[in-house]
Amino acid sequence: MLAVVGGVDSRPRLGGRVRVEDQGTGTVSRITPRGRIHIQMPDGVICVTRLNTLTMVRYCVNND
């Protein structure tokens, strides 16, 4: 659990932000048993893709 919170685990997970090749950035909304990953884009469109087309988006928190 702490690895996920601390940002050590970089695998896609529910609620995680990802960049989809040729489509932009969205949020993981579902992962099926067959490995299909559903991504909700900012405009509300759901795109279904495979893991190898995703790149995790890292958050940068500034506490200034």
PDBQT receptor file of N, H, CA, C and O in Angstrom, charges set to zero:
ATOM      1  N   MET A   1       0.823  -1.200   0.000  1.00  0.00    +0.000 N 
ATOM      2  CA  MET A   1       0.000   0.000   0.000  1.00  0.00    +0.000 C 
ATOM      3  C   MET A   1       0.871   1.270   0.000  1.00  0.00    +0.000 C 
ATOM      4  O   MET A   1       0.597   2.203  -0.754  1.00  0.00    +0.000 OA
ATOM      5  N   LEU A   2       1.895   1.308   0.823  1.00  0.00    +0.000 N 
ATOM      6  H   LEU A   2       2.118   0.550   1.435  1.00  0.00    +0.000 HD
ATOM      7  CA  LEU A   2       2.727   2.506   0.876  1.00  0.00    +0.000 C 
ATOM      8  C   LEU A   2       3.473   2.745  -0.425  1.00  0.00    +0.000 C 
ATOM      9  O   LEU A   2       3.766   3.891  -0.766  1.00  0.00    +0.000 OA
ATOM     10  N   ALA A   3       3.787   1.675  -1.162  1.00  0.00    +0.000 N 
ATOM     11  H   ALA A   3       3.549   0.744  -0.885  1.00  0.00    +0.000 HD
ATOM     12  CA  ALA A   3       4.455   1.845  -2.453  1.00  0.00    +0.000 C 
ATOM     13  C   ALA A   3       3.552   2.589  -3.425  1.00  0.00    +0.000 C 
ATOM     14  O   ALA A   3       4.027   3.411  -4.209  1.00  0.00    +0.000 OA
ATOM     15  N   VAL A   4       2.260   2.309  -3.380  1.00  0.00    +0.000 N 
ATOM     16  H   VAL A   4       1.875   1.641  -2.743  1.00  0.00    +0.000 HD
ATOM     17  CA  VAL A   4       1.305   2.996  -4.261  1.00  0.00    +0.000 C 
ATOM     18  C   VAL A   4       1.173   4.454  -3.845  1.00  0.00    +0.000 C 
ATOM     19  O   VAL A   4       1.234   5.350  -4.687  1.00  0.00    +0.000 OA
ATOM     20  N   VAL A   5       0.994   4.694  -2.560  1.00  0.00    +0.000 N 
ATOM     21  H   VAL A   5       0.944   3.966  -1.876  1.00  0.00    +0.000 HD
ATOM     22  CA  VAL A   5       0.852   6.055  -2.053  1.00  0.00    +0.000 C 
ATOM     23  C   VAL A   5       2.123   6.860  -2.300  1.00  0.00    +0.000 C 
ATOM     24  O   VAL A   5       2.057   8.037  -2.652  1.00  0.00    +0.000 OA
ATOM     25  N   GLY A   6       3.264   6.233  -2.117  1.00  0.00    +0.000 N 
ATOM     26  H   GLY A   6       3.317   5.276  -1.831  1.00  0.00    +0.000 HD
ATOM     27  CA  GLY A   6       4.545   6.918  -2.270  1.00  0.00    +0.000 C 
ATOM     28  C   GLY A   6       4.976   7.106  -3.709  1.00  0.00    +0.000 C 
ATOM     29  O   GLY A   6       5.978   7.771  -3.971  1.00  0.00    +0.000 OA
ATOM     30  N   GLY A   7       4.234   6.528  -4.656  1.00  0.00    +0.000 N 
ATOM     31  H   GLY A   7       3.420   5.988  -4.443  1.00  0.00    +0.000 HD
ATOM     32  CA  GLY A   7       4.561   6.714  -6.053  1.00  0.00    +0.000 C 
ATOM     33  C   GLY A   7       5.623   5.772  -6.588  1.00  0.00    +0.000 C 
ATOM     34  O   GLY A   7       6.140   5.984  -7.685  1.00  0.00    +0.000 OA
ATOM     35  N   VAL A   8       5.958   4.729  -5.825  1.00  0.00    +0.000 N 
ATOM     36  H   VAL A   8       5.538   4.558  -4.934  1.00  0.00    +0.000 HD
ATOM     37  CA  VAL A   8       6.974   3.783  -6.266  1.00  0.00    +0.000 C 
ATOM     38  C   VAL A   8       6.401   2.839  -7.323  1.00  0.00    +0.000 C 
ATOM     39  O   VAL A   8       7.103   2.475  -8.267  1.00  0.00    +0.000 OA
ATOM     40  N   ASP A   9       5.143   2.442  -7.179  1.00  0.00    +0.000 N 
ATOM     41  H   ASP A   9       4.573   2.738  -6.412  1.00  0.00    +0.000 HD
ATOM     42  CA  ASP A   9       4.489   1.525  -8.099  1.00  0.00    +0.000 C 
ATOM     43  C   ASP A   9       3.940   2.328  -9.277  1.00  0.00    +0.000 C 
ATOM     44  O   ASP A   9       2.996   3.101  -9.117  1.00  0.00    +0.000 OA
ATOM     45  N   SER A  10       4.527   2.146 -10.451  1.00  0.00    +0.000 N 
ATOM     46  H   SER A  10       5.294   1.518 -10.581  1.00  0.00    +0.000 HD
ATOM     47  CA  SER A  10       4.140   2.966 -11.598  1.00  0.00    +0.000 C 
ATOM     48  C   SER A  10       3.198   2.251 -12.556  1.00  0.00    +0.000 C 
ATOM     49  O   SER A  10       3.003   2.721 -13.677  1.00  0.00    +0.000 OA
ATOM     50  N   ARG A  11       2.610   1.135 -12.154  1.00  0.00    +0.000 N 
ATOM     51  H   ARG A  11       2.769   0.753 -11.243  1.00  0.00    +0.000 HD
ATOM     52  CA  ARG A  11       1.678   0.417 -13.017  1.00  0.00    +0.000 C 
ATOM     53  C   ARG A  11       0.323   1.127 -13.050  1.00  0.00    +0.000 C 
ATOM     54  O   ARG A  11      -0.063   1.764 -12.069  1.00  0.00    +0.000 OA
ATOM     55  N   PRO A  12      -0.403   1.024 -14.167  1.00  0.00    +0.000 N 
ATOM     56  CA  PRO A  12      -1.747   1.610 -14.227  1.00  0.00    +0.000 C 
ATOM     57  C   PRO A  12      -2.654   0.971 -13.182  1.00  0.00    +0.000 C 
ATOM     58  O   PRO A  12      -2.575  -0.234 -12.943  1.00  0.00    +0.000 OA
ATOM     59  N   ARG A  13      -3.507   1.767 -12.564  1.00  0.00    +0.000 N 
ATOM     60  H   ARG A  13      -3.571   2.746 -12.758  1.00  0.00    +0.000 HD
ATOM     61  CA  ARG A  13      -4.454   1.290 -11.552  1.00  0.00    +0.000 C 
ATOM     62  C   ARG A  13      -5.718   2.126 -11.636  1.00  0.00    +0.000 C 
ATOM     63  O   ARG A  13      -5.711   3.202 -12.235  1.00  0.00    +0.000 OA
ATOM     64  N   LEU A  14      -6.791   1.649 -11.049  1.00  0.00    +0.000 N 
ATOM     65  H   LEU A  14      -6.796   0.776 -10.562  1.00  0.00    +0.000 HD
ATOM     66  CA  LEU A  14      -8.054   2.386 -11.065  1.00  0.00    +0.000 C 
ATOM     67  C   LEU A  14      -7.859   3.779 -10.493  1.00  0.00    +0.000 C 
ATOM     68  O   LEU A  14      -7.272   3.942  -9.424  1.00  0.00    +0.000 OA
ATOM     69  N   GLY A  15      -8.345   4.766 -11.195  1.00  0.00    +0.000 N 
ATOM     70  H   GLY A  15      -8.822   4.633 -12.064  1.00  0.00    +0.000 HD
ATOM     71  CA  GLY A  15      -8.213   6.141 -10.758  1.00  0.00    +0.000 C 
ATOM     72  C   GLY A  15      -6.907   6.796 -11.154  1.00  0.00    +0.000 C 
ATOM     73  O   GLY A  15      -6.741   8.002 -10.976  1.00  0.00    +0.000 OA
ATOM     74  N   GLY A  16      -5.972   6.014 -11.693  1.00  0.00    +0.000 N 
ATOM     75  H   GLY A  16      -6.107   5.034 -11.838  1.00  0.00    +0.000 HD
ATOM     76  CA  GLY A  16      -4.678   6.551 -12.103  1.00  0.00    +0.000 C 
ATOM     77  C   GLY A  16      -4.777   7.303 -13.426  1.00  0.00    +0.000 C 
ATOM     78  O   GLY A  16      -5.601   6.969 -14.277  1.00  0.00    +0.000 OA
ATOM     79  N   ARG A  17      -3.939   8.311 -13.594  1.00  0.00    +0.000 N 
ATOM     80  H   ARG A  17      -3.269   8.582 -12.903  1.00  0.00    +0.000 HD
ATOM     81  CA  ARG A  17      -3.898   9.092 -14.833  1.00  0.00    +0.000 C 
ATOM     82  C   ARG A  17      -2.921   8.442 -15.791  1.00  0.00    +0.000 C 
ATOM     83  O   ARG A  17      -1.800   8.096 -15.417  1.00  0.00    +0.000 OA
ATOM     84  N   VAL A  18      -3.360   8.279 -17.040  1.00  0.00    +0.000 N 
ATOM     85  H   VAL A  18      -4.270   8.560 -17.344  1.00  0.00    +0.000 HD
ATOM     86  CA  VAL A  18      -2.522   7.661 -18.064  1.00  0.00    +0.000 C 
ATOM     87  C   VAL A  18      -2.609   8.451 -19.360  1.00  0.00    +0.000 C 
ATOM     88  O   VAL A  18      -3.581   9.164 -19.607  1.00  0.00    +0.000 OA
ATOM     89  N   ARG A  19      -1.579   8.313 -20.179  1.00  0.00    +0.000 N 
ATOM     90  H   ARG A  19      -0.789   7.733 -19.978  1.00  0.00    +0.000 HD
ATOM     91  CA  ARG A  19      -1.586   8.910 -21.509  1.00  0.00    +0.000 C 
ATOM     92  C   ARG A  19      -1.756   7.766 -22.506  1.00  0.00    +0.000 C 
ATOM     93  O   ARG A  19      -1.008   6.788 -22.482  1.00  0.00    +0.000 OA
ATOM     94  N   VAL A  20      -2.756   7.903 -23.387  1.00  0.00    +0.000 N 
ATOM     95  H   VAL A  20      -3.364   8.697 -23.407  1.00  0.00    +0.000 HD
ATOM     96  CA  VAL A  20      -3.046   6.897 -24.402  1.00  0.00    +0.000 C 
ATOM     97  C   VAL A  20      -2.447   7.368 -25.721  1.00  0.00    +0.000 C 
ATOM     98  O   VAL A  20      -2.646   8.513 -26.128  1.00  0.00    +0.000 OA
ATOM     99  N   GLU A  21      -1.709   6.475 -26.390  1.00  0.00    +0.000 N 
ATOM    100  H   GLU A  21      -1.547   5.545 -26.059  1.00  0.00    +0.000 HD
ATOM    101  CA  GLU A  21      -1.127   6.824 -27.690  1.00  0.00    +0.000 C 
ATOM    102  C   GLU A  21      -2.205   7.374 -28.613  1.00  0.00    +0.000 C 
ATOM    103  O   GLU A  21      -3.270   6.772 -28.748  1.00  0.00    +0.000 OA
ATOM    104  N   ASP A  22      -1.943   8.498 -29.243  1.00  0.00    +0.000 N 
ATOM    105  H   ASP A  22      -1.077   8.987 -29.134  1.00  0.00    +0.000 HD
ATOM    106  CA  ASP A  22      -2.820   9.122 -30.245  1.00  0.00    +0.000 C 
ATOM    107  C   ASP A  22      -4.160   9.629 -29.717  1.00  0.00    +0.000 C 
ATOM    108  O   ASP A  22      -4.996  10.061 -30.510  1.00  0.00    +0.000 OA
ATOM    109  N   GLN A  23      -4.396   9.589 -28.376  1.00  0.00    +0.000 N 
ATOM    110  H   GLN A  23      -3.716   9.238 -27.731  1.00  0.00    +0.000 HD
ATOM    111  CA  GLN A  23      -5.692  10.030 -27.873  1.00  0.00    +0.000 C 
ATOM    112  C   GLN A  23      -5.614  11.029 -26.736  1.00  0.00    +0.000 C 
ATOM    113  O   GLN A  23      -6.594  11.728 -26.479  1.00  0.00    +0.000 OA
ATOM    114  N   GLY A  24      -4.501  11.122 -26.052  1.00  0.00    +0.000 N 
ATOM    115  H   GLY A  24      -3.705  10.554 -26.260  1.00  0.00    +0.000 HD
ATOM    116  CA  GLY A  24      -4.376  12.091 -24.969  1.00  0.00    +0.000 C 
ATOM    117  C   GLY A  24      -4.359  11.444 -23.597  1.00  0.00    +0.000 C 
ATOM    118  O   GLY A  24      -4.075  10.255 -23.453  1.00  0.00    +0.000 OA
ATOM    119  N   THR A  25      -4.671  12.258 -22.586  1.00  0.00    +0.000 N 
ATOM    120  H   THR A  25      -4.901  13.224 -22.703  1.00  0.00    +0.000 HD
ATOM    121  CA  THR A  25      -4.598  11.838 -21.190  1.00  0.00    +0.000 C 
ATOM    122  C   THR A  25      -5.985  11.605 -20.619  1.00  0.00    +0.000 C 
ATOM    123  O   THR A  25      -6.914  12.370 -20.882  1.00  0.00    +0.000 OA
ATOM    124  N   GLY A  26      -6.120  10.529 -19.825  1.00  0.00    +0.000 N 
ATOM    125  H   GLY A  26      -5.366   9.907 -19.612  1.00  0.00    +0.000 HD
ATOM    126  CA  GLY A  26      -7.395  10.217 -19.194  1.00  0.00    +0.000 C 
ATOM    127  C   GLY A  26      -7.179   9.477 -17.889  1.00  0.00    +0.000 C 
ATOM    128  O   GLY A  26      -6.053   9.364 -17.404  1.00  0.00    +0.000 OA
ATOM    129  N   THR A  27      -8.281   8.967 -17.316  1.00  0.00    +0.000 N 
ATOM    130  H   THR A  27      -9.196   9.059 -17.710  1.00  0.00    +0.000 HD
ATOM    131  CA  THR A  27      -8.261   8.284 -16.024  1.00  0.00    +0.000 C 
ATOM    132  C   THR A  27      -8.717   6.841 -16.202  1.00  0.00    +0.000 C 
ATOM    133  O   THR A  27      -9.713   6.586 -16.878  1.00  0.00    +0.000 OA
ATOM    134  N   VAL A  28      -7.999   5.896 -15.602  1.00  0.00    +0.000 N 
ATOM    135  H   VAL A  28      -7.190   6.102 -15.052  1.00  0.00    +0.000 HD
ATOM    136  CA  VAL A  28      -8.376   4.489 -15.673  1.00  0.00    +0.000 C 
ATOM    137  C   VAL A  28      -9.681   4.301 -14.905  1.00  0.00    +0.000 C 
ATOM    138  O   VAL A  28      -9.748   4.581 -13.708  1.00  0.00    +0.000 OA
ATOM    139  N   SER A  29     -10.720   3.824 -15.598  1.00  0.00    +0.000 N 
ATOM    140  H   SER A  29     -10.665   3.596 -16.570  1.00  0.00    +0.000 HD
ATOM    141  CA  SER A  29     -12.017   3.648 -14.949  1.00  0.00    +0.000 C 
ATOM    142  C   SER A  29     -12.401   2.184 -14.760  1.00  0.00    +0.000 C 
ATOM    143  O   SER A  29     -13.278   1.876 -13.953  1.00  0.00    +0.000 OA
ATOM    144  N   ARG A  30     -11.750   1.273 -15.501  1.00  0.00    +0.000 N 
ATOM    145  H   ARG A  30     -11.038   1.524 -16.157  1.00  0.00    +0.000 HD
ATOM    146  CA  ARG A  30     -12.073  -0.153 -15.371  1.00  0.00    +0.000 C 
ATOM    147  C   ARG A  30     -10.945  -0.979 -15.975  1.00  0.00    +0.000 C 
ATOM    148  O   ARG A  30     -10.340  -0.588 -16.973  1.00  0.00    +0.000 OA
ATOM    149  N   ILE A  31     -10.671  -2.131 -15.358  1.00  0.00    +0.000 N 
ATOM    150  H   ILE A  31     -11.163  -2.449 -14.548  1.00  0.00    +0.000 HD
ATOM    151  CA  ILE A  31      -9.722  -3.093 -15.900  1.00  0.00    +0.000 C 
ATOM    152  C   ILE A  31     -10.446  -4.435 -15.942  1.00  0.00    +0.000 C 
ATOM    153  O   ILE A  31     -10.872  -4.944 -14.906  1.00  0.00    +0.000 OA
ATOM    154  N   THR A  32     -10.587  -5.012 -17.143  1.00  0.00    +0.000 N 
ATOM    155  H   THR A  32     -10.241  -4.598 -17.985  1.00  0.00    +0.000 HD
ATOM    156  CA  THR A  32     -11.326  -6.258 -17.295  1.00  0.00    +0.000 C 
ATOM    157  C   THR A  32     -10.419  -7.456 -17.028  1.00  0.00    +0.000 C 
ATOM    158  O   THR A  32      -9.195  -7.332 -17.068  1.00  0.00    +0.000 OA
ATOM    159  N   PRO A  33     -11.024  -8.628 -16.752  1.00  0.00    +0.000 N 
ATOM    160  CA  PRO A  33     -10.227  -9.843 -16.532  1.00  0.00    +0.000 C 
ATOM    161  C   PRO A  33      -9.375 -10.228 -17.746  1.00  0.00    +0.000 C 
ATOM    162  O   PRO A  33      -8.360 -10.905 -17.585  1.00  0.00    +0.000 OA
ATOM    163  N   ARG A  34      -9.759  -9.817 -18.939  1.00  0.00    +0.000 N 
ATOM    164  H   ARG A  34     -10.583  -9.267 -19.070  1.00  0.00    +0.000 HD
ATOM    165  CA  ARG A  34      -9.005 -10.144 -20.148  1.00  0.00    +0.000 C 
ATOM    166  C   ARG A  34      -7.921  -9.112 -20.470  1.00  0.00    +0.000 C 
ATOM    167  O   ARG A  34      -7.256  -9.210 -21.501  1.00  0.00    +0.000 OA
ATOM    168  N   GLY A  35      -7.748  -8.135 -19.598  1.00  0.00    +0.000 N 
ATOM    169  H   GLY A  35      -8.288  -8.055 -18.761  1.00  0.00    +0.000 HD
ATOM    170  CA  GLY A  35      -6.663  -7.179 -19.773  1.00  0.00    +0.000 C 
ATOM    171  C   GLY A  35      -7.021  -5.930 -20.545  1.00  0.00    +0.000 C 
ATOM    172  O   GLY A  35      -6.136  -5.135 -20.862  1.00  0.00    +0.000 OA
ATOM    173  N   ARG A  36      -8.280  -5.731 -20.854  1.00  0.00    +0.000 N 
ATOM    174  H   ARG A  36      -8.999  -6.376 -20.596  1.00  0.00    +0.000 HD
ATOM    175  CA  ARG A  36      -8.705  -4.488 -21.506  1.00  0.00    +0.000 C 
ATOM    176  C   ARG A  36      -8.807  -3.413 -20.441  1.00  0.00    +0.000 C 
ATOM    177  O   ARG A  36      -9.317  -3.650 -19.346  1.00  0.00    +0.000 OA
ATOM    178  N   ILE A  37      -8.317  -2.231 -20.775  1.00  0.00    +0.000 N 
ATOM    179  H   ILE A  37      -7.903  -2.039 -21.664  1.00  0.00    +0.000 HD
ATOM    180  CA  ILE A  37      -8.335  -1.122 -19.821  1.00  0.00    +0.000 C 
ATOM    181  C   ILE A  37      -9.227  -0.021 -20.377  1.00  0.00    +0.000 C 
ATOM    182  O   ILE A  37      -9.022   0.448 -21.497  1.00  0.00    +0.000 OA
ATOM    183  N   HIS A  38     -10.213   0.386 -19.592  1.00  0.00    +0.000 N 
ATOM    184  H   HIS A  38     -10.380   0.005 -18.683  1.00  0.00    +0.000 HD
ATOM    185  CA  HIS A  38     -11.139   1.435 -19.986  1.00  0.00    +0.000 C 
ATOM    186  C   HIS A  38     -10.621   2.760 -19.434  1.00  0.00    +0.000 C 
ATOM    187  O   HIS A  38     -10.366   2.890 -18.237  1.00  0.00    +0.000 OA
ATOM    188  N   ILE A  39     -10.470   3.731 -20.317  1.00  0.00    +0.000 N 
ATOM    189  H   ILE A  39     -10.677   3.625 -21.289  1.00  0.00    +0.000 HD
ATOM    190  CA  ILE A  39      -9.951   5.044 -19.943  1.00  0.00    +0.000 C 
ATOM    191  C   ILE A  39     -11.038   6.080 -20.185  1.00  0.00    +0.000 C 
ATOM    192  O   ILE A  39     -11.585   6.162 -21.284  1.00  0.00    +0.000 OA
ATOM    193  N   GLN A  40     -11.356   6.874 -19.162  1.00  0.00    +0.000 N 
ATOM    194  H   GLN A  40     -10.912   6.807 -18.268  1.00  0.00    +0.000 HD
ATOM    195  CA  GLN A  40     -12.303   7.969 -19.334  1.00  0.00    +0.000 C 
ATOM    196  C   GLN A  40     -11.519   9.228 -19.663  1.00  0.00    +0.000 C 
ATOM    197  O   GLN A  40     -10.681   9.682 -18.883  1.00  0.00    +0.000 OA
ATOM    198  N   MET A  41     -11.809   9.785 -20.840  1.00  0.00    +0.000 N 
ATOM    199  H   MET A  41     -12.489   9.416 -21.473  1.00  0.00    +0.000 HD
ATOM    200  CA  MET A  41     -11.136  10.985 -21.305  1.00  0.00    +0.000 C 
ATOM    201  C   MET A  41     -11.823  12.214 -20.680  1.00  0.00    +0.000 C 
ATOM    202  O   MET A  41     -12.944  12.094 -20.187  1.00  0.00    +0.000 OA
ATOM    203  N   PRO A  42     -11.181  13.378 -20.690  1.00  0.00    +0.000 N 
ATOM    204  CA  PRO A  42     -11.766  14.574 -20.073  1.00  0.00    +0.000 C 
ATOM    205  C   PRO A  42     -13.134  14.973 -20.645  1.00  0.00    +0.000 C 
ATOM    206  O   PRO A  42     -13.950  15.567 -19.940  1.00  0.00    +0.000 OA
ATOM    207  N   ASP A  43     -13.384  14.651 -21.911  1.00  0.00    +0.000 N 
ATOM    208  H   ASP A  43     -12.721  14.168 -22.484  1.00  0.00    +0.000 HD
ATOM    209  CA  ASP A  43     -14.680  15.001 -22.515  1.00  0.00    +0.000 C 
ATOM    210  C   ASP A  43     -15.757  13.963 -22.215  1.00  0.00    +0.000 C 
ATOM    211  O   ASP A  43     -16.871  14.082 -22.723  1.00  0.00    +0.000 OA
ATOM    212  N   GLY A  44     -15.453  12.939 -21.395  1.00  0.00    +0.000 N 
ATOM    213  H   GLY A  44     -14.547  12.843 -20.982  1.00  0.00    +0.000 HD
ATOM    214  CA  GLY A  44     -16.429  11.934 -20.997  1.00  0.00    +0.000 C 
ATOM    215  C   GLY A  44     -16.430  10.678 -21.851  1.00  0.00    +0.000 C 
ATOM    216  O   GLY A  44     -17.090   9.701 -21.499  1.00  0.00    +0.000 OA
ATOM    217  N   VAL A  45     -15.715  10.679 -22.949  1.00  0.00    +0.000 N 
ATOM    218  H   VAL A  45     -15.178  11.473 -23.234  1.00  0.00    +0.000 HD
ATOM    219  CA  VAL A  45     -15.644   9.519 -23.830  1.00  0.00    +0.000 C 
ATOM    220  C   VAL A  45     -14.814   8.427 -23.157  1.00  0.00    +0.000 C 
ATOM    221  O   VAL A  45     -13.760   8.698 -22.582  1.00  0.00    +0.000 OA
ATOM    222  N   ILE A  46     -15.309   7.179 -23.238  1.00  0.00    +0.000 N 
ATOM    223  H   ILE A  46     -16.165   6.959 -23.706  1.00  0.00    +0.000 HD
ATOM    224  CA  ILE A  46     -14.570   6.036 -22.712  1.00  0.00    +0.000 C 
ATOM    225  C   ILE A  46     -13.848   5.359 -23.872  1.00  0.00    +0.000 C 
ATOM    226  O   ILE A  46     -14.471   4.997 -24.870  1.00  0.00    +0.000 OA
ATOM    227  N   CYS A  47     -12.553   5.192 -23.741  1.00  0.00    +0.000 N 
ATOM    228  H   CYS A  47     -12.047   5.486 -22.930  1.00  0.00    +0.000 HD
ATOM    229  CA  CYS A  47     -11.786   4.481 -24.767  1.00  0.00    +0.000 C 
ATOM    230  C   CYS A  47     -11.280   3.191 -24.130  1.00  0.00    +0.000 C 
ATOM    231  O   CYS A  47     -10.871   3.177 -22.969  1.00  0.00    +0.000 OA
ATOM    232  N   VAL A  48     -11.314   2.113 -24.904  1.00  0.00    +0.000 N 
ATOM    233  H   VAL A  48     -11.646   2.125 -25.847  1.00  0.00    +0.000 HD
ATOM    234  CA  VAL A  48     -10.868   0.804 -24.433  1.00  0.00    +0.000 C 
ATOM    235  C   VAL A  48      -9.557   0.487 -25.140  1.00  0.00    +0.000 C 
ATOM    236  O   VAL A  48      -9.460   0.581 -26.364  1.00  0.00    +0.000 OA
ATOM    237  N   THR A  49      -8.552   0.111 -24.358  1.00  0.00    +0.000 N 
ATOM    238  H   THR A  49      -8.631   0.035 -23.364  1.00  0.00    +0.000 HD
ATOM    239  CA  THR A  49      -7.227  -0.109 -24.932  1.00  0.00    +0.000 C 
ATOM    240  C   THR A  49      -6.512  -1.236 -24.200  1.00  0.00    +0.000 C 
ATOM    241  O   THR A  49      -7.042  -1.799 -23.243  1.00  0.00    +0.000 OA
ATOM    242  N   ARG A  50      -5.326  -1.556 -24.647  1.00  0.00    +0.000 N 
ATOM    243  H   ARG A  50      -4.895  -1.098 -25.425  1.00  0.00    +0.000 HD
ATOM    244  CA  ARG A  50      -4.478  -2.561 -24.021  1.00  0.00    +0.000 C 
ATOM    245  C   ARG A  50      -3.370  -1.860 -23.234  1.00  0.00    +0.000 C 
ATOM    246  O   ARG A  50      -3.083  -0.684 -23.461  1.00  0.00    +0.000 OA
ATOM    247  N   LEU A  51      -2.764  -2.579 -22.328  1.00  0.00    +0.000 N 
ATOM    248  H   LEU A  51      -2.996  -3.534 -22.143  1.00  0.00    +0.000 HD
ATOM    249  CA  LEU A  51      -1.723  -2.030 -21.456  1.00  0.00    +0.000 C 
ATOM    250  C   LEU A  51      -0.538  -1.462 -22.226  1.00  0.00    +0.000 C 
ATOM    251  O   LEU A  51       0.031  -0.449 -21.819  1.00  0.00    +0.000 OA
ATOM    252  N   ASN A  52      -0.156  -2.096 -23.330  1.00  0.00    +0.000 N 
ATOM    253  H   ASN A  52      -0.617  -2.919 -23.661  1.00  0.00    +0.000 HD
ATOM    254  CA  ASN A  52       1.038  -1.657 -24.046  1.00  0.00    +0.000 C 
ATOM    255  C   ASN A  52       0.872  -0.329 -24.779  1.00  0.00    +0.000 C 
ATOM    256  O   ASN A  52       1.846   0.181 -25.333  1.00  0.00    +0.000 OA
ATOM    257  N   THR A  53      -0.322   0.243 -24.800  1.00  0.00    +0.000 N 
ATOM    258  H   THR A  53      -1.114  -0.171 -24.350  1.00  0.00    +0.000 HD
ATOM    259  CA  THR A  53      -0.527   1.550 -25.433  1.00  0.00    +0.000 C 
ATOM    260  C   THR A  53      -0.567   2.680 -24.410  1.00  0.00    +0.000 C 
ATOM    261  O   THR A  53      -0.806   3.832 -24.774  1.00  0.00    +0.000 OA
ATOM    262  N   LEU A  54      -0.337   2.366 -23.128  1.00  0.00    +0.000 N 
ATOM    263  H   LEU A  54      -0.143   1.430 -22.833  1.00  0.00    +0.000 HD
ATOM    264  CA  LEU A  54      -0.462   3.359 -22.055  1.00  0.00    +0.000 C 
ATOM    265  C   LEU A  54       0.888   3.797 -21.504  1.00  0.00    +0.000 C 
ATOM    266  O   LEU A  54       1.860   3.042 -21.500  1.00  0.00    +0.000 OA
ATOM    267  N   THR A  55       0.913   5.043 -21.039  1.00  0.00    +0.000 N 
ATOM    268  H   THR A  55       0.123   5.656 -21.043  1.00  0.00    +0.000 HD
ATOM    269  CA  THR A  55       2.046   5.587 -20.297  1.00  0.00    +0.000 C 
ATOM    270  C   THR A  55       1.478   6.264 -19.060  1.00  0.00    +0.000 C 
ATOM    271  O   THR A  55       0.565   7.084 -19.159  1.00  0.00    +0.000 OA
ATOM    272  N   MET A  56       2.016   5.922 -17.893  1.00  0.00    +0.000 N 
ATOM    273  H   MET A  56       2.758   5.256 -17.812  1.00  0.00    +0.000 HD
ATOM    274  CA  MET A  56       1.547   6.555 -16.654  1.00  0.00    +0.000 C 
ATOM    275  C   MET A  56       1.927   8.038 -16.645  1.00  0.00    +0.000 C 
ATOM    276  O   MET A  56       2.995   8.420 -17.122  1.00  0.00    +0.000 OA
ATOM    277  N   VAL A  57       1.038   8.859 -16.095  1.00  0.00    +0.000 N 
ATOM    278  H   VAL A  57       0.170   8.548 -15.707  1.00  0.00    +0.000 HD
ATOM    279  CA  VAL A  57       1.288  10.297 -15.941  1.00  0.00    +0.000 C 
ATOM    280  C   VAL A  57       1.624  10.533 -14.480  1.00  0.00    +0.000 C 
ATOM    281  O   VAL A  57       0.837  10.190 -13.597  1.00  0.00    +0.000 OA
ATOM    282  N   ARG A  58       2.764  11.104 -14.222  1.00  0.00    +0.000 N 
ATOM    283  H   ARG A  58       3.403  11.383 -14.939  1.00  0.00    +0.000 HD
ATOM    284  CA  ARG A  58       3.180  11.384 -12.847  1.00  0.00    +0.000 C 
ATOM    285  C   ARG A  58       2.639  12.737 -12.406  1.00  0.00    +0.000 C 
ATOM    286  O   ARG A  58       2.615  13.703 -13.168  1.00  0.00    +0.000 OA
ATOM    287  N   TYR A  59       2.203  12.772 -11.145  1.00  0.00    +0.000 N 
ATOM    288  H   TYR A  59       2.223  11.986 -10.526  1.00  0.00    +0.000 HD
ATOM    289  CA  TYR A  59       1.737  14.027 -10.567  1.00  0.00    +0.000 C 
ATOM    290  C   TYR A  59       2.905  14.763  -9.940  1.00  0.00    +0.000 C 
ATOM    291  O   TYR A  59       3.814  14.143  -9.387  1.00  0.00    +0.000 OA
ATOM    292  N   CYS A  60       2.882  16.053 -10.023  1.00  0.00    +0.000 N 
ATOM    293  H   CYS A  60       2.144  16.556 -10.473  1.00  0.00    +0.000 HD
ATOM    294  CA  CYS A  60       3.891  16.861  -9.378  1.00  0.00    +0.000 C 
ATOM    295  C   CYS A  60       3.166  17.765  -8.379  1.00  0.00    +0.000 C 
ATOM    296  O   CYS A  60       2.374  18.620  -8.775  1.00  0.00    +0.000 OA
ATOM    297  N   VAL A  61       3.431  17.581  -7.119  1.00  0.00    +0.000 N 
ATOM    298  H   VAL A  61       4.074  16.886  -6.798  1.00  0.00    +0.000 HD
ATOM    299  CA  VAL A  61       2.781  18.359  -6.067  1.00  0.00    +0.000 C 
ATOM    300  C   VAL A  61       3.755  19.399  -5.565  1.00  0.00    +0.000 C 
ATOM    301  O   VAL A  61       4.879  19.072  -5.182  1.00  0.00    +0.000 OA
ATOM    302  N   ASN A  62       3.333  20.647  -5.563  1.00  0.00    +0.000 N 
ATOM    303  H   ASN A  62       2.421  20.913  -5.873  1.00  0.00    +0.000 HD
ATOM    304  CA  ASN A  62       4.166  21.739  -5.081  1.00  0.00    +0.000 C 
ATOM    305  C   ASN A  62       3.543  22.291  -3.804  1.00  0.00    +0.000 C 
ATOM    306  O   ASN A  62       2.418  22.789  -3.836  1.00  0.00    +0.000 OA
ATOM    307  N   ASN A  63       4.243  22.212  -2.699  1.00  0.00    +0.000 N 
ATOM    308  H   ASN A  63       5.157  21.807  -2.674  1.00  0.00    +0.000 HD
ATOM    309  CA  ASN A  63       3.706  22.633  -1.403  1.00  0.00    +0.000 C 
ATOM    310  C   ASN A  63       4.151  24.039  -1.006  1.00  0.00    +0.000 C 
ATOM    311  O   ASN A  63       4.184  24.354   0.184  1.00  0.00    +0.000 OA
ATOM    312  N   ASP A  64       4.493  24.884  -1.966  1.00  0.00    +0.000 N 
ATOM    313  H   ASP A  64       4.467  24.628  -2.932  1.00  0.00    +0.000 HD
ATOM    314  CA  ASP A  64       4.929  26.239  -1.636  1.00  0.00    +0.000 C 
ATOM    315  C   ASP A  64       3.783  27.114  -1.181  1.00  0.00    +0.000 C 
ATOM    316  O   ASP A  64       3.988  28.286  -0.866  1.00  0.00    +0.000 OA
TER     317      ASP A  64
